[in-house]
Amino acid sequence: MIENSNRARDHLANERTFLAWVRTSVAIVVFGFAIGRFAVALRQLARFQGQVTQTTGLSVWMGMISIFAGVLMVVAGLLRYRKTRAQLDEGKFEPAGFLVDLVTILTALFGLALAGYLFYVEKSLG
């Protein structure tokens, strides 16, 4: 009975972890959409006011990259969930090493790119 409850607890923890991947992915997709939509809204506002916008559309590209990253993250979370489920069934669990490192590095690089872009926009406008 104890072995069965431990197995159930492990599988439920795996499911909670997968749902955390899903929540994070949804947040990244929504964040990317907001970045892209905000850039489009600013462009439309400038046109409405009769101003010519001189923008490269980098915000739209960053938004699309964020949306794509969110989609990739949920796929990676699903693959990790399935791998962990199989390992738990076999009794041979191994923690995720590379995947966690990859997500961390990509998130840090994207954050630095956004910070650099904001710095560039601030300097070019001011």
Steps between C-alpha positions, in 0.01 A plus 500: 500500500781746584677427171177574309442831685861606431451419133179703489670790681790494250264501201291781646817703559596438136159627389531812718841568349358465150220741586763749620666469156160567340432806718844641428460436128163673492649799682786522250262477203274771646803716580622463142160589364490808724844613380404461136153650539632799693744580218220477243274721714772764532552499125127540438481784753789681330333464158172625644681809627655553155852405601729284293639219711859405458500162665667179399219294649743333738231488768280293272788259434576473871134430566495225237819351643340497844185332366711239320705444818181445698380242250837323508496506878164327528617233252821455704289473816281232341804303386652528848171393659476191282865409557462540876179294498678216319797522738271490803322194359839330453629612838798676337441875548770743388462875560495740206838665462546633148141613451503714814837649399376574148181673616700707750760608244241588234289694749803697618605576141150613406485721809834656410381556142186675627707715736737589216209588276345725764836671548531548123147643471558734793826630350353543152192686627679713757 
